Amino acid sequence: MSGEVTDELKDQVFEFFEKKGKMMTHRDVAKGLGIEQSLAKKALRELVNAGTLEFTSFGGATFIKIPDD
């Protein structure tokens, strides 16, 4: 997969969060989707900036999750 963040990749990332239903790190996303960590970080940053996902801190670590309604 190229180093570009596509709409398809962002859809895959969001669906992965919906399927898992929990907070995850960029490493979890990269491993789960079989992509490079840097690409996962880029996609997650774009999704957070769009308000689709959000960062949260828990126990001194930063996680990403689907925003609470």
C-alpha positions as CSV (number, residue, x, y, z in Angstrom):
1,M,0.0,0.0,0.0
2,S,1.3,3.5,-0.8
3,G,2.0,6.1,1.8
4,E,-1.1,8.1,0.8
5,V,-4.2,8.4,3.0
6,T,-7.2,7.6,0.8
7,D,-10.9,7.8,1.6
8,E,-10.9,4.1,1.3
9,L,-8.2,3.7,4.0
10,K,-10.1,6.1,6.3
11,D,-13.2,4.1,5.8
12,Q,-11.3,0.9,6.7
13,V,-9.9,2.5,9.8
14,F,-13.3,3.7,11.0
15,E,-14.9,0.3,10.3
16,F,-12.1,-1.3,12.3
17,F,-12.9,1.0,15.3
18,E,-16.6,0.1,14.9
19,K,-15.8,-3.6,14.8
20,K,-13.5,-3.5,17.8
21,G,-15.6,-1.1,19.9
22,K,-12.8,0.0,22.1
23,M,-10.0,2.6,22.4
24,M,-6.9,1.8,20.4
25,T,-3.5,3.1,19.7
26,H,-2.1,3.8,16.2
27,R,0.0,0.6,16.6
28,D,-3.2,-1.4,17.2
29,V,-4.7,0.0,14.0
30,A,-1.5,-0.5,12.0
31,K,-1.2,-4.1,13.1
32,G,-5.0,-4.8,12.7
33,L,-5.1,-3.5,9.1
34,G,-1.6,-4.6,8.1
35,I,-0.3,-1.1,7.3
36,E,2.7,0.9,8.3
37,Q,2.5,2.8,11.6
38,S,3.3,6.1,9.9
39,L,0.4,5.6,7.5
40,A,-1.9,4.7,10.4
41,K,-0.9,7.9,12.2
42,K,-1.6,10.0,9.2
43,A,-5.1,8.5,8.6
44,L,-5.9,8.7,12.3
45,R,-4.9,12.4,12.4
46,E,-7.1,13.2,9.5
47,L,-10.1,11.4,11.0
48,V,-9.5,13.2,14.4
49,N,-9.3,16.6,12.6
50,A,-12.6,15.8,10.8
51,G,-14.3,14.9,14.1
52,T,-14.9,11.3,13.1
53,L,-12.5,10.0,15.9
54,E,-11.1,11.6,19.0
55,F,-7.9,11.4,21.1
56,T,-8.3,10.5,24.7
57,S,-5.8,10.0,27.5
58,F,-6.0,7.0,29.9
59,G,-3.4,6.0,32.4
60,G,-0.7,8.2,30.9
61,A,-1.2,6.9,27.4
62,T,-3.0,8.4,24.4
63,F,-5.6,6.4,22.7
64,I,-8.0,7.0,19.8
65,K,-11.7,6.2,20.0
66,I,-15.1,7.0,18.4
67,P,-16.5,10.1,20.1
68,D,-19.3,9.5,22.7
69,D,-22.7,10.9,21.7
